[in-house]
Amino acid sequence: MPTREYAATLESLRSHPIPTWYDDAKFGIFIHWGLFSVPGFAAPTAHISDAFSGSHTNAMVMTPYTEWYWNALRVPGSPTAEFHATHYGDRPYTDFREDFDKGLLEWDPHAWARLFRRAGARYVVLVTKHHDGYCLWPSRVVNPHQPRWCSERDIVGELAEAVRSVGLRFGIYYSGGIDWSWNTRPARTFAEFVGSVPRGGYPAYADAQVRELIERYSPDVLWNDITWPTDLAGMLALMADYYRAVPDGVINDRWMHQNLALRMLGRRPVQRVVDALIDRSNRRAHARGEGQKGIVPPRPAHFDFRTPEYTRFDDITPYKWEATKGMSPSFGFNRNHSDADYEAADELICGFVDAVSKNGNLLLNVGPRGSDAAIPAPQVERLEAMGNWLDGNGEAIFDTRPWDRAEGETLDGTAVRFTRNADRVYAIVLGVPSERDIVIRSLPVLDSIRGAEVRRLSDGARIDTRSVDEGLCLLQAVSEASRTAIAFEFSTDH
C-alpha cells in the first residue's frame, strides 16, 4: 500500500482503505496466554451469554473466561475464590508470575508458528496485555502501582519474529480500557466493569505502551479491547500515528473513547441505574425466550473492522468484520475443559465458511497452558483439522469476496454458502447431503452459473450438472471421502 500521511481527524482516518492482505487473509489466530494460564480456572458457565442472562449482579464474576481470574478472585465466595483457597491458599495472584516464567523455559515460538501455518492461518494476534495488566514484553513504561509488571523475556518480539519467518502477519491485542493493576476494585456487574477504566495517570500510561508496541513491533493489526482511556483527540492522534508507521495495518472496533457518558459510568449511583435497566431488559428477553447470543461491541468513532464475539453477523455486511471466538467457552486455558467442551472441528469449519460468505474473517483463539507453554491437544487437533480442510478447499476461502448472496440450501435442507473470486463462484455445502446427487434449490442468482464448468475442490473431480425443477443438480457430487463443507467451483471462463 502506498505511503500516505494521515491527519488526526475522522475524515482523514476514514479514508484509510482496508488493505487487500487483510480482506484476503480470512483466517487468523488469537492467543490468550498469561499469568491467568497458570491456574486456568473460571466459573463453570457454558457460554458468555449465560453469564449475562443469569444473575446480572455477578455477571462479570461468573464469566467462563479464565483470563478474568484476578477479578473474580477479589470477590469473596465466588467459585474462583473458593478454587483458589483450595489449591493455592492465600497465595496472591501476582505470584503466578514465577510459575509462568518457569513454563516459559519450555516455550518454542517457532513450533507455534509452524502449527499456525499448517492450520492455514494468515495472521496471528497475540494478547500483549490483558485486563490483569501484566505485559508480555519488557516495557520501558513504568507501572507505578505494580513495579516490574512485565516479562523480562520479549515474548511479543520472539513470536513476531517466528510468525513472520513463516510468512504470516503479526498483530497485537492490548487491553486499553481495563487494567486491574491500576484499579483494584472488583467488577461484579457490566456497568461496574465498563465504568472501571482507570483515571489519573493511566490514559498516558496506556497511550505510551501502545506507542511502544507500534515502535518495536510494527503490528499489522492493532486490536484494542473494551474502551480507550483517552479523549477523542488523543485516540485519533494515536490512530493517525499508527497508520503513518504501518500504512497497511488495520484497527479493530473496540475504541470507545472517554466521553461524558463513560465518565459518568464511573460513578456508583449511575452504575446502579444502568445495571437495573440492563437486568430488567435481560429478564424481559428471557421471558420471551430471546437470550443474548455473544457480544457485539458498540461502534466507535473510527474502525477498520468489526469484532462480534462468540457470535456472527447474519447477512453480508458492507464493512469488514472478524468473528472472534475460542474453541471452548473460554479464551484462556481452562484446566477443566475436556475434548467434549470444545466445539467440534466440523462445526468450526462450517462457522468459518459462514463468516467468509458474509464478508467476515475468523479470529480463532488458542489458550496455551501457563505451566509448560504448550497448546492443549484438543486445540491442536482442531487446528490440524482446519488446515487439512483448507488444503483441499482453501481456493473457495482465501482471496474471495461475498457473492450476490451468502446463503442457499440443498433440496434436503443442507445449508449452502457462496463466495466468489473473479470469474469463479464457489458453493460450499455445510454438511453431507443424504444423496450422492446434490440439488441446490432454485435462486434467481443461480442463472449466472448455469452452464458453468463445475469442479469439486477437494479432489479436483469434474462434476456434471443438469437443471431440474427444484434448481441445479450436481451429479454424483458427494464422494466416499465427503465429511462436511464440500466445496465446488463454478467456472465461467471456459
Secondary structure in CASP SS format (residue, H / E / C, confidence):
PFRMAT SS
TARGET T0000
AUTHOR 0000-0000-0000
METHOD secondary structure of the structure
MODEL  1
M C 1.00
P C 1.00
T C 1.00
R C 1.00
E C 1.00
Y C 1.00
A C 1.00
A C 1.00
T C 1.00
L H 1.00
E H 1.00
S H 1.00
L H 1.00
R C 1.00
S C 1.00
H C 1.00
P C 1.00
I C 1.00
P C 1.00
T H 1.00
W H 1.00
Y H 1.00
D H 1.00
D H 1.00
A H 1.00
K C 1.00
F E 1.00
G E 1.00
I E 1.00
F E 1.00
I E 1.00
H C 1.00
W C 1.00
G C 1.00
L H 1.00
F H 1.00
S H 1.00
V C 1.00
P C 1.00
G C 1.00
F C 1.00
A C 1.00
A C 1.00
P C 1.00
T C 1.00
A C 1.00
H C 1.00
I H 1.00
S H 1.00
D H 1.00
A H 1.00
F H 1.00
S H 1.00
G C 1.00
S C 1.00
H H 1.00
T H 1.00
N H 1.00
A C 1.00
M C 1.00
V C 1.00
M C 1.00
T C 1.00
P C 1.00
Y C 1.00
T H 1.00
E H 1.00
W H 1.00
Y H 1.00
W H 1.00
N H 1.00
A H 1.00
L H 1.00
R C 1.00
V C 1.00
P C 1.00
G C 1.00
S C 1.00
P H 1.00
T H 1.00
A H 1.00
E H 1.00
F H 1.00
H H 1.00
A H 1.00
T H 1.00
H H 1.00
Y H 1.00
G C 1.00
D C 1.00
R C 1.00
P C 1.00
Y H 1.00
T H 1.00
D H 1.00
F H 1.00
R H 1.00
E H 1.00
D H 1.00
F H 1.00
D H 1.00
K H 1.00
G H 1.00
L H 1.00
L C 1.00
E C 1.00
W C 1.00
D C 1.00
P H 1.00
H H 1.00
A H 1.00
W H 1.00
A H 1.00
R H 1.00
L H 1.00
F H 1.00
R H 1.00
R H 1.00
A C 1.00
G C 1.00
A C 1.00
R C 1.00
Y E 1.00
V E 1.00
V E 1.00
L E 1.00
V E 1.00
T E 1.00
K E 1.00
H C 1.00
H C 1.00
D C 1.00
G C 1.00
Y C 1.00
C E 1.00
L C 1.00
W C 1.00
P C 1.00
S C 1.00
R C 1.00
V C 1.00
V C 1.00
N C 1.00
P C 1.00
H C 1.00
Q C 1.00
P C 1.00
R C 1.00
W C 1.00
C E 1.00
S C 1.00
E C 1.00
R C 1.00
D C 1.00
I H 1.00
V H 1.00
G H 1.00
E H 1.00
L H 1.00
A H 1.00
E H 1.00
A H 1.00
V H 1.00
R H 1.00
S H 1.00
V C 1.00
G C 1.00
L C 1.00
R E 1.00
F E 1.00
G E 1.00
I E 1.00
Y E 1.00
Y E 1.00
S C 1.00
G C 1.00
G C 1.00
I C 1.00
D C 1.00
W C 1.00
S C 1.00
W C 1.00
N C 1.00
T C 1.00
R C 1.00
P C 1.00
A C 1.00
R C 1.00
T C 1.00
F H 1.00
A H 1.00
E H 1.00
F H 1.00
V H 1.00
G C 1.00
S C 1.00
V C 1.00
P C 1.00
R C 1.00
G C 1.00
G C 1.00
Y H 1.00
P H 1.00
A H 1.00
Y H 1.00
A H 1.00
D H 1.00
A H 1.00
Q H 1.00
V H 1.00
R H 1.00
E H 1.00
L H 1.00
I H 1.00
E H 1.00
R H 1.00
Y H 1.00
S C 1.00
P C 1.00
D C 1.00
V E 1.00
L E 1.00
W E 1.00
N E 1.00
D C 1.00
I C 1.00
T C 1.00
W C 1.00
P C 1.00
T C 1.00
D C 1.00
L H 1.00
A H 1.00
G H 1.00
M H 1.00
L H 1.00
A H 1.00
L H 1.00
M H 1.00
A H 1.00
D H 1.00
Y H 1.00
Y H 1.00
R H 1.00
A H 1.00
V C 1.00
P C 1.00
D C 1.00
G C 1.00
V E 1.00
I E 1.00
N C 1.00
D C 1.00
R C 1.00
W C 1.00
M C 1.00
H C 1.00
Q C 1.00
N C 1.00
L H 1.00
A H 1.00
L H 1.00
R H 1.00
M H 1.00
L C 1.00
G C 1.00
R C 1.00
R H 1.00
P H 1.00
V H 1.00
Q H 1.00
R H 1.00
V H 1.00
V H 1.00
D H 1.00
A H 1.00
L H 1.00
I H 1.00
D H 1.00
R H 1.00
S H 1.00
N H 1.00
R H 1.00
R H 1.00
A H 1.00
H H 1.00
A H 1.00
R C 1.00
G C 1.00
E C 1.00
G C 1.00
Q C 1.00
K C 1.00
G C 1.00
I E 1.00
V C 1.00
P C 1.00
P C 1.00
R C 1.00
P C 1.00
A C 1.00
H C 1.00
F C 1.00
D C 1.00
F E 1.00
R E 1.00
T C 1.00
P C 1.00
E E 1.00
Y C 1.00
T C 1.00
R C 1.00
F C 1.00
D C 1.00
D C 1.00
I C 1.00
T C 1.00
P C 1.00
Y C 1.00
K E 1.00
W E 1.00
E E 1.00
A E 1.00
T E 1.00
K E 1.00
G E 1.00
M C 1.00
S C 1.00
P C 1.00
S C 1.00
F C 1.00
G C 1.00
F C 1.00
N C 1.00
R C 1.00
N C 1.00
H C 1.00
S C 1.00
D H 1.00
A H 1.00
D H 1.00
Y C 1.00
E C 1.00
A C 1.00
A H 1.00
D H 1.00
E H 1.00
L H 1.00
I H 1.00
C H 1.00
G H 1.00
F H 1.00
V H 1.00
D H 1.00
A H 1.00
V H 1.00
S H 1.00
K C 1.00
N C 1.00
G E 1.00
N E 1.00
L E 1.00
L E 1.00
L E 1.00
N E 1.00
V E 1.00
G C 1.00
P C 1.00
R C 1.00
G C 1.00
S C 1.00
D C 1.00
A C 1.00
A C 1.00
I C 1.00
P C 1.00
A H 1.00
P H 1.00
Q H 1.00
V H 1.00
E H 1.00
R H 1.00
L H 1.00
E H 1.00
A H 1.00
M H 1.00
G H 1.00
N H 1.00
W H 1.00
L H 1.00
D H 1.00
G H 1.00
N H 1.00
G H 1.00
E H 1.00
A H 1.00
I C 1.00
F C 1.00
D C 1.00
T C 1.00
R E 1.00
P E 1.00
W E 1.00
D E 1.00
R E 1.00
A E 1.00
E E 1.00
G E 1.00
E E 1.00
T E 1.00
L C 1.00
D C 1.00
G C 1.00
T C 1.00
A E 1.00
V E 1.00
R E 1.00
F E 1.00
T E 1.00
R E 1.00
N E 1.00
A C 1.00
D C 1.00
R E 1.00
V E 1.00
Y E 1.00
A E 1.00
I E 1.00
V E 1.00
L C 1.00
G C 1.00
V C 1.00
P C 1.00
S C 1.00
E C 1.00
R C 1.00
D C 1.00
I E 1.00
V E 1.00
I E 1.00
R E 1.00
S C 1.00
L C 1.00
P H 1.00
V H 1.00
L H 1.00
D H 1.00
S H 1.00
I H 1.00
R C 1.00
G C 1.00
A C 1.00
E E 1.00
V E 1.00
R E 1.00
R E 1.00
L C 1.00
S C 1.00
D C 1.00
G C 1.00
A C 1.00
R E 1.00
I E 1.00
D C 1.00
T E 1.00
R E 1.00
S E 1.00
V E 1.00
D C 1.00
E C 1.00
G E 1.00
L E 1.00
C E 1.00
L E 1.00
L C 1.00
Q C 1.00
A C 1.00
V C 1.00
S C 1.00
E C 1.00
A C 1.00
S C 1.00
R C 1.00
T C 1.00
A C 1.00
I E 1.00
A E 1.00
F E 1.00
E E 1.00
F E 1.00
S E 1.00
T C 1.00
D C 1.00
H C 1.00
END
